[in-house]
């Protein structure tokens, strides 16, 4: 067996703390000014932002759990929590999109009075807060699905807030109050499109699917071409977390010569070329080993 363990650095501990603090503060601001202005829109948006704070808490909790050491009951540790957090974040985003879409459609038919000045500056603060929080997770979104979920949450909110700012200025100039829900509906559509890939990939990983970016056929071909290997079977590749993957396989190799050297080499290549962190290879000997129906 060969194992490559990727060290977990807590480089997103502070971004999560800063992001949660900023967004909790903004929710409080929205509630206060929503009550003072008697604005249902601001109070509703505060509720939506509160769901995003929950999303950040989920992502932060999973980021902490994946770094916990394995135990007798959890021999892989809590790595899979990052996959579950990404899936939960995708579902939360879909719920938020549904709520925004439903309210937008209702308000298009019955546009009410809008305090455009309050709407503009509160939304402007929201754009800055959510945009800054999204920027904290921008670099990690390509390498960690859990971080991507946090990034999409905040980027989506920044987009909504920016749309509200633009709509507020246009409403001031034209009096078109229907523009507020129309812009919100359009932004909800954009959020839905960006969320779909997160939902699909996180659900795929939760079901034990092969992580995107790993070519199973290329892995199989590499293993089959190892010196002395006659067949490959029972090849399984899955995600242990949103950043770590694992592989198990049986290799039919009648001649035991060079096993240790070959195992070390295969483990290193699988890590470097295919980004597979945990590798378990079982050698098989004997004439009957090469005749299994599952062999390639």
Secondary structure, DSSP 8 states (H G I E B T S, - for coil): -EE-------TTHHHHHHHHHHHHHHHHHHHHHHHHTT-HHHHHHHHHHHHHHHHHHHHHHHHHHTTS---SS-TTTTTTHHHHHHHHHHHHHHHHHHHHHHHHHHHHHT-----HHHHHHHHHHHHHHHHHHHHHTTGGGGT-HHHHHHHHHHHHHHHHHHHHHHHHHHHHHH--THHHHHHHHHHHHHHHHHHHHHHHHHHHHHTT---TT--HHHHHHHHHTSTT--EEEEEEEEESSSS-EEEEEEEE-S--TTHHHHHHHHHHHHHHHH---EEEEEEE-SGGGGG-TT--
